[in-house]
Amino acid sequence: MYKVNLLPDELQKGALVDLGRIKKLAAVVVIGLVVIGGFGFYLVKDYSRLTQQAQVSPDPAPVAAESGTAAGKEDAKKAHHVLPETTRVIDKEEAEFQTEPQQPDGVTDPFVGPMVLTGVVYSGGDGDLAIIEAGKTAYVVNQGDTVAGVWTVAQIGRDAVVLEGSEERKMRLELTGR
């Protein structure tokens, strides 16, 4: 019978173990674990900061009055908007100090005024968004949201939106392809 020894000469029975080398390896492992733990803590902390929702004051006037600039103190009535706004007034000069957007005549009757689909963010799931302009107001809506208090978004497709109104009225808005 033949005896085969696959271990190198340094690791043979009775060989001395280099403790200095083992200590260096252990120190590198400990430092690596500390760095990985610190990075993980940073990611968790940063993620929790990003997921917190912004709290918006219902009255924008105190925000302007508390700002340290002279313009902020003089224009205390000027409104500050926090994005994303789901309802925006398109004509800013006319409605600068307006708190609620006016409903155009064409919202209740689509033949009186224009109601235009200006954009669709289509993901194929629940996160679909549509941008609808009605008169001087633009709406960023999801399925189930209400446009101008009259029309409810029933379906959002790649290039069209179906709106439902009262009394079984339906309207389909399509992108114009500009």
Protein Blocks (a to p, Z undefined) as FASTA:
>chain_A
ZZddfbdfklgghiacdfklmmmmmmmmmmmmmmmmmmmmmmmmmmmmmmpccdddfblk
lmmmmpmbfklmmmmmbccdddddfbdcfblmlmmmbcbdcddfklmmmklpccddfbdc
dehiambccdddehjaccdddehiaeehlaccfbdcfkbccdddehhiacddddehZZ
